[in-house]
Amino acid sequence: MSKHIDVLLLLALPASGKSEARRYLASLSPEQCHEQFGIGHTVQLDDFPYVHIMRRVSDELTQRGHPGAFFLSSAIPFRNPIDWLTLIELINEDYDDLVADNKPTPESAALWLFDRIDAARIRAGGEAIINILPEDLRREIAGPIEDEARKLLDDKIAEVPDTMESKTVVIEFARGCADGQTMPIPHPYGYAGSLGQLSPAILEKASILYIWVTPEESRRKNAARTDPDDPGSILHHGVPLAVMYGDYGCDDMEYLLKESGKPDTVQVDQDGESYFLPLGRFDNRVDKTSFIREDENKWSAEDVGALQAGMRKAFDQLSHGQETDS
């Protein structure tokens, strides 16, 4: 590929190997990124930290005798599926901040984040949910969340590069629907809903790297990676079993590929415009990524070679999708 990919959407069911693949790409030099995969040095965005904060907000409320804002308990899915789109609106904003070199400096990271979540929820078609709380309660729950919100803000700022030249923005998220759901998946669930909420600034530059595992393998790997002492970790967080069946029992990527108007692409229709996102599928049904969770000095050449070969095959397919879309 003569030009590197500007935006790479890294998509898969939970625990499929997205974060591990992202960590591997981040370990490569700019020259290796371009020569092996046709991407620039990576800048990375992820919606999981926002899910974690939403759960923390809900937990702090329930501990005080109030209904959870986003989750009624820590073990079940979103109360309102509109929040799948809230997450995408937060990603849209993070992408805009990257491009604009915007580095927020709020006095309170938690209160700043509460405002952002509510604004994103409104843009997604929902209503404010945190700022309608009594002011004293809102500030009370902000206290225990401040450190985690500050880390999210620090991590967000750390990803803003000096220049976007020769960079590839990697955006990670997982979507799906209930076990046994027939296609098409109802809005706003699945990739159809979330891809359609991405901003045109992202869609016009985006390609997809999809990591393919079965829902059964996703559940197995989710249980294997879970560290209950590190629930906010990108690499070691666990998704509750009810959520794995209720939100990630299946996904619609195969369906979207079949329904697209061009081979090896996913078609996204938005405001009268059709975007055809080239897609490469990395087959991880036989695990090639879990070793990445170890320290890099423990990675074996054999494991790295198998991962690299699988990734090269996926990026070759993605390249074909780019040619189809041109």
C-alpha positions in Angstrom: 0.0 0.0 0.0 1.5 3.3 -1.0 -0.4 5.4 1.6 -0.9 4.4 5.2 -4.3 3.8 6.7 -5.4 6.9 8.6 -8.0 5.4 10.9 -8.2 1.7 11.8 -11.3 0.4 13.6 -10.3 -2.5 15.7 -13.5 -4.5 16.3 -14.4 -7.9 17.8 -16.3 -9.5 20.6 -14.9 -9.0 24.1 -11.6 -10.8 24.9 -11.1 -11.7 21.3 -7.6 -10.2 21.2 -8.3 -6.5 20.3 -6.3 -4.9 23.0 -3.5 -7.5 22.6 -3.3 -6.7 18.9 -3.3 -3.0 19.7 -0.5 -3.5 22.1 1.5 -5.4 19.6 1.0 -2.7 16.9 2.1 -0.1 19.5 5.3 -2.1 20.1 6.4 -1.7 16.4 8.6 1.0 15.0 7.0 3.4 12.5 9.0 1.6 9.8 7.7 -1.8 10.8 4.1 -0.5 11.0 4.3 0.8 7.4 6.3 -2.0 5.9 4.4 -4.9 7.5 0.8 -3.5 7.6 0.6 -0.3 5.7 -0.2 1.7 8.8 1.4 4.7 10.4 2.7 4.8 14.0 -0.4 4.2 16.1 -2.4 6.6 18.2 -5.0 4.7 20.2 -8.6 5.3 21.4 -10.8 2.9 23.3 -14.4 3.2 24.7 -13.8 0.7 27.6 -12.5 3.3 30.1 -15.9 5.2 29.6 -17.8 2.0 30.3 -15.8 1.5 33.5 -16.6 5.1 34.6 -20.3 4.6 33.9 -20.2 1.5 36.1 -18.4 3.4 38.8 -21.0 6.2 38.7 -23.8 3.6 39.0 -22.1 1.8 41.8 -21.6 5.0 43.8 -25.3 5.8 43.4 -26.5 2.4 44.4 -24.3 2.4 47.5 -26.2 5.5 48.6 -29.6 4.0 48.0 -30.2 5.5 44.5 -30.9 3.7 41.3 -27.8 3.2 39.2 -27.7 5.8 36.4 -26.3 3.5 33.7 -26.5 0.0 35.3 -28.9 -1.2 37.9 -26.2 -3.6 39.1 -22.6 -4.4 38.3 -23.5 -7.7 36.7 -26.1 -6.7 34.1 -26.2 -4.8 30.8 -26.9 -1.1 30.2 -30.3 0.1 31.4 -30.7 2.0 28.2 -29.1 0.8 24.9 -28.7 4.4 23.8 -25.5 4.4 25.8 -23.8 2.2 23.1 -24.1 5.3 21.0 -23.1 7.6 23.9 -19.8 5.7 23.8 -19.4 6.4 20.1 -20.0 10.1 20.6 -17.3 10.1 23.2 -14.9 8.5 20.7 -15.9 11.1 18.1 -14.9 13.8 20.6 -11.7 12.1 21.4 -10.8 11.9 17.7 -11.6 15.6 17.2 -9.4 16.4 20.2 -6.5 14.4 18.6 -6.8 16.3 15.3 -7.2 19.7 17.0 -4.3 19.1 19.5 -6.8 19.8 22.3 -5.6 18.9 25.8 -8.3 19.7 28.4 -7.2 20.9 31.9 -10.2 20.8 34.1 -10.0 21.4 37.9 -12.0 18.2 38.5 -11.6 15.4 36.1 -14.7 13.6 37.4 -17.0 16.6 37.0 -15.5 17.3 33.6 -16.1 13.7 32.6 -19.7 13.8 33.9 -20.4 16.8 31.7 -18.8 15.1 28.7 -20.9 11.9 29.2 -24.1 13.8 29.5 -23.3 15.9 26.4 -22.5 12.8 24.4 -25.7 11.1 25.5 -27.7 14.0 24.2 -25.9 14.0 20.9 -26.7 10.2 20.7 -30.4 10.9 21.1 -30.7 10.4 24.8 -31.1 12.7 27.8 -28.7 14.0 30.4 -28.5 11.5 33.3 -25.8 12.7 35.7 -26.3 16.5 35.7 -30.0 16.1 36.7 -28.8 14.7 40.0 -28.9 17.0 43.0 -25.7 19.1 43.0 -24.5 17.8 46.4 -25.0 14.2 45.3 -23.3 14.8 42.0 -20.2 16.2 43.8 -20.4 13.5 46.5 -20.1 10.7 43.9 -17.4 12.6 42.0 -15.0 12.3 45.0 -14.4 8.5 44.9 -14.2 8.6 41.1 -11.8 11.5 40.8 -8.6 9.4 40.7 -9.9 7.1 37.9 -11.3 10.0 36.0 -7.9 11.8 36.3 -6.2 8.7 34.9 -8.6 8.6 32.0 -7.9 12.3 31.3 -4.1 11.8 31.6 -4.2 8.8 29.2 -6.4 10.8 26.8 -3.9 13.7 26.7 -0.9 11.3 26.4 -2.3 10.0 23.1 -2.4 13.5 21.6 0.7 13.5 19.3 2.8 16.5 18.4 1.6 16.0 14.8 -0.9 13.7 13.1 1.4 13.3 10.1 2.2 9.6 9.4 0.0 8.5 12.2 -2.8 5.9 12.2 -5.6 6.3 14.8 -6.6 2.9 16.1 -10.1 2.9 17.6 -11.2 -0.1 19.6 -14.7 -1.2 20.6 -16.8 -4.3 20.9 -20.4 -4.6 19.9 -23.0 -7.4 19.6 -26.4 -8.5 20.7 -28.2 -11.3 22.7 -27.4 -14.9 22.1 -29.7 -16.3 19.4 -30.5 -12.9 17.9 -31.6 -13.0 14.3 -30.2 -10.6 11.7 -30.4 -7.7 11.2 -29.6 -6.8 14.8 -32.0 -4.1 16.2 -30.8 -0.6 16.5 -28.8 0.6 18.4 -27.2 -2.7 19.1 -24.4 -4.3 17.0 -21.9 -2.8 14.7 -24.5 -1.4 12.4 -25.7 1.0 15.1 -22.3 2.1 16.3 -20.6 2.4 12.9 -23.6 4.6 11.8 -22.9 6.9 14.8 -19.3 7.6 13.9 -18.6 11.0 12.7 -18.0 11.6 8.9 -14.5 12.8 9.8 -13.8 9.2 11.0 -15.9 7.3 8.4 -14.3 8.9 5.4 -10.9 7.7 6.5 -11.7 4.4 8.2 -10.8 0.8 7.6 -11.7 -2.2 9.8 -9.5 -4.9 11.3 -12.0 -7.4 12.7 -10.7 -10.1 15.0 -12.7 -13.3 14.4 -13.5 -15.6 17.3 -16.7 -17.5 18.2 -18.9 -16.3 21.0 -18.0 -19.4 22.9 -14.3 -18.6 22.6 -15.0 -15.0 23.5 -16.6 -16.2 26.8 -13.7 -18.6 27.5 -11.1 -16.0 27.0 -13.0 -13.4 29.0 -13.0 -15.7 32.0 -9.3 -16.5 31.5 -8.2 -12.8 31.4 -10.3 -11.5 34.2 -8.5 -10.0 37.2 -11.1 -9.0 39.8 -8.4 -6.8 41.5 -8.0 -4.7 38.3 -11.5 -4.0 36.9 -10.4 -0.9 35.0 -7.6 -2.5 33.2 -7.7 -2.6 29.4 -6.0 -6.0 29.2 -7.3 -7.7 32.4 -10.9 -6.5 32.9 -13.8 -9.0 32.9 -17.2 -8.6 31.3 -20.0 -10.1 33.5 -21.5 -13.3 32.2 -25.0 -11.9 31.8 -23.5 -9.2 29.6 -21.6 -11.7 27.6 -24.8 -13.5 26.8 -27.1 -10.5 26.7 -24.9 -8.0 24.7 -22.3 -10.2 23.1 -24.0 -13.5 22.4 -23.5 -12.8 18.7 -22.5 -10.0 16.4 -23.5 -8.7 13.0 -20.1 -8.4 11.2 -20.7 -11.4 8.8 -24.1 -10.1 8.0 -22.9 -6.6 7.3 -20.2 -8.0 5.0 -22.8 -10.0 3.0 -25.1 -7.0 2.8 -22.5 -4.5 1.6 -22.7 -3.1 -1.9 -18.9 -3.8 -2.4 -16.8 -6.9 -1.6 -14.6 -6.9 1.5 -16.2 -3.8 2.8 -18.8 -2.8 5.3 -21.4 -0.3 4.0 -22.4 2.6 6.4 -25.2 4.8 5.3 -25.4 8.2 7.0 -27.3 11.4 6.1 -27.6 10.4 2.5 -24.0 9.4 2.1 -22.7 5.8 1.7 -19.3 4.9 3.2 -17.6 1.6 2.2 -15.2 0.7 4.9 -12.5 -1.9 3.8 -12.3 -4.8 6.1 -9.7 -7.4 6.9 -10.6 -10.4 9.2 -7.9 -11.7 11.5 -8.7 -15.4 12.3 -8.1 -15.8 16.1 -10.4 -18.8 16.6 -7.2 -20.6 17.5 -5.6 -18.2 20.0 -2.7 -16.2 18.7 -2.8 -13.2 21.0 -3.0 -14.0 24.7 0.8 -14.1 25.0 0.8 -10.3 24.4 -0.5 -9.8 28.0 2.9 -11.0 29.3 5.9 -8.7 29.5 7.3 -8.1 26.1 10.6 -9.8 27.0 8.7 -13.0 27.5 7.2 -13.0 23.9 8.6 -16.0 22.0 9.6 -15.6 18.3 7.2 -18.4 17.4 4.2 -16.7 19.0 5.1 -13.3 17.4 5.6 -15.0 14.0 2.1 -16.6 14.2 0.5 -13.4 15.2 2.3 -11.4 12.5 1.4 -13.9 9.8 -2.3 -13.8 10.8 -2.2 -10.0 10.8 -0.5 -9.8 7.4 -3.3 -12.0 5.9 -6.0 -9.8 7.4 -4.3 -6.6 6.2 -3.9 -8.1 2.7 -7.7 -8.6 2.6 -8.1 -5.1 3.9 -6.0 -3.9 1.0 -8.2 -5.7 -1.4 -11.2 -3.9 0.1 -9.4 -0.6 -0.4 -9.0 -1.4 -4.1 -12.7 -2.3 -4.3 -13.6 1.0 -2.7 -11.4 3.1 -4.9 
